[in-house]
Amino acid sequence: MRTAALYGLLALTTSTLASTARVETKACGPQTTEVMIVGVSTLCLHIEETTPARTQLLHTWVRRSADIVAQYYGRFPASLVLLDLGIMDGAGIGGGHTINEGGLSIHVGVGRDATPEGLANDWVLVHEMVHLALPEIGRRHDWLAEGLAVYVEGIARAQAGNRAIADVWAEDRRSMPLGLPREGEGGMDQTPTWARKYWGGALFCLEADVQIRQRTGNRQGLQAALRAILDATGGYGAARDIGDVLSIGDAATGTRVLEELYERESTTPVAGDLDALWRSLGVPKDPLTEPFEDHAPLAAIRIAITRPQGL
């Protein structure tokens, strides 16, 4: 009886999985090279000029990137997304872009000579997948979407053990000054330059992360706010007012940090004292060659930011 029941169960399970696979493949479309399941999400991989070796190479890269983002947000931030992986000369990875036109899709070019080592250290796909977690808030606020993608990419990869913590802080210390307002520039909503959009936005995220942790006794940070925003809005597949988005994030942490920072910096150029912030966090001038100062006033916050959630 047990053997017969087991065979029946196996047959039913196999039939169910096959049916599910057919549904997922149909949802992805006929040009799909591979269907990848991440939690309850379906990723449709369309690989240009595919071969078995290239498919396996890019499968590993996509899986690693999706797992990093899913760990940061508590789940992958889209139920269905197309990954259009084009081919280009060389071994590098081209600039990616994420769009919502008849469905969510990410488009990235990958060199025909790409290596496992190069893809394992890639930031582009994680950056693009982070875009899926924030709803459409309008072109005027692109700095928040791009700044979040820059900031979260480094933190999420560090939490997952895919990027050295010192490397994350070294890049932030080197590049965030680019996001400070220059003479004659306005607030974040008024200055759509590359530097303010990417690194000014990332600096806004760091300031928010630190302030949330200060007000919550380091129990919560920006990560909690971003998870709540994803859960409440569904991410990039929806359009929401930026005020509503920030309010959702603040409600999750029991603060008004996001709303207050936006009120302060959206239409007014604010040049904070970055050197003082680095000293408080215990970040040395060159984190790649100098030790962190773990007795600095906000060192515990710095450590908590890159610590995996729940540890």
PyMOL commands that set and color helices and strands:
alter all, ss='L'
color gray80, all
select helices_A, chain A and resi 2-28+52-73+116-120+124-131+139-159+165-179+188-190+194-215+222-233+235-237+242-253+257-265+274-281+299-305
alter helices_A, ss='H'
color red, helices_A
select strands_A, chain A and resi 34-38+41-47+80-88+97-100+104-111
alter strands_A, ss='S'
color yellow, strands_A
deselect
rebuild
show_as cartoon
